[in-house]
Amino acid sequence: EMPAEKIAIIISSFAQEMAAVIRQHNGFVLKFVGDAVIGYFVADNNSLLIADNAVNCAKSMNTIIQKGINPILNQYDYPDLMVKIGVDFGQNIVVRYGSDEINSHVDLMGPAMNIAAKIQNMAKANQILIGSDVCERLHPTLQEDFEKIVWENDEWNYRSRITGEIYQVLGFKG
């Protein structure tokens, strides 16, 4: 059993590294929730570049954990960190809790945030899953890195708001 102080140090270090990766890919850190880091990417006029940035960020996160963080943890006989990454594209709204502009909490809400969280929840350890709205905006060479996920029974039953069809999720082949 690992002491709580060491767990806190590991999670803090992980969160710092992941936040740096998000910023390096022109993203923003929305918040830290427990051992999760929630990032977002703003699609001004070029949603194609934003999708590439988000997916490349996810790939970099996995690489840093596998090749940077886990080898250090292994030196101390600590278990590997494993991540589950979900990415989606769409409109969200900014919600401010409180009237104080400096001290109030700001959050993002909307269908894209909800589906990204659900996609992330379906991911296996060290897996990157993306929604089809992300995939269709990726550069063709990046699209080739993903394959459609076939779900068992009713594991995934979320529908596209646009088509009404089951919303397609794709997994990184790497």
Residue pairs with C-beta under 8 A, 6 or more apart in sequence:
2 78
6 78
10 73
10 78
10 81
11 35
13 69
14 35
14 37
14 65
14 69
14 81
15 32
15 35
15 37
17 64
17 68
17 69
18 37
18 39
18 61
18 64
19 29
19 37
19 39
21 57
21 60
21 61
21 64
22 28
22 29
22 37
22 39
22 57
23 29
24 57
24 60
25 41
25 53
25 54
25 56
25 57
25 60
26 41
26 53
27 39
27 40
27 41
27 53
27 54
27 57
28 39
28 40
28 41
28 42
29 37
29 38
29 39
30 38
30 39
30 40
30 107
30 108
31 38
31 107
32 38
39 57
40 92
40 108
41 50
41 53
41 54
41 57
42 50
43 50
43 89
47 89
47 137
48 137
48 138
48 139
50 89
50 137
51 89
51 134
51 135
51 137
51 138
52 138
52 139
52 142
54 87
54 89
54 134
55 87
55 128
55 130
55 134
55 138
55 142
55 172
56 142
58 85
58 87
58 128
58 130
58 172
59 128
59 172
59 174
61 83
61 85
62 83
62 85
62 126
62 128
65 81
65 82
65 83
65 126
66 126
69 81
70 80
70 81
73 79
73 80
73 81
74 80
82 125
82 126
83 125
83 126
84 120
84 121
84 123
84 124
84 125
84 126
84 127
85 120
85 123
85 127
85 128
85 129
86 116
86 117
86 118
86 119
86 120
86 121
86 122
86 123
86 129
86 130
87 116
87 119
87 128
87 129
87 130
87 131
87 134
88 112
88 113
88 115
88 116
88 119
88 130
88 131
88 133
88 134
89 112
89 131
89 133
89 134
89 137
90 110
90 111
90 112
90 115
90 133
91 110
91 111
91 112
92 108
92 109
92 110
92 111
92 112
92 113
93 108
93 109
93 110
94 106
94 107
94 108
95 106
95 107
95 108
95 109
96 104
96 105
96 106
97 104
97 105
97 106
97 107
98 104
98 105
111 161
112 133
115 131
115 158
115 167
116 131
118 158
119 129
119 130
119 131
119 169
120 129
122 129
122 149
122 155
122 156
122 169
123 129
123 171
127 171
127 172
128 171
128 172
129 149
129 169
129 170
129 171
129 172
130 146
130 169
130 170
130 171
130 172
131 167
131 168
131 169
131 170
132 160
132 167
132 168
132 169
132 170
135 143
135 146
135 168
135 170
138 146
145 172
145 173
145 174
146 170
146 171
146 172
146 173
147 170
147 171
147 173
148 168
148 169
148 170
149 156
149 168
149 169
149 170
149 171
151 169
156 166
156 167
156 169
157 166
158 166
158 167
159 165
159 166
159 167
160 166
160 167
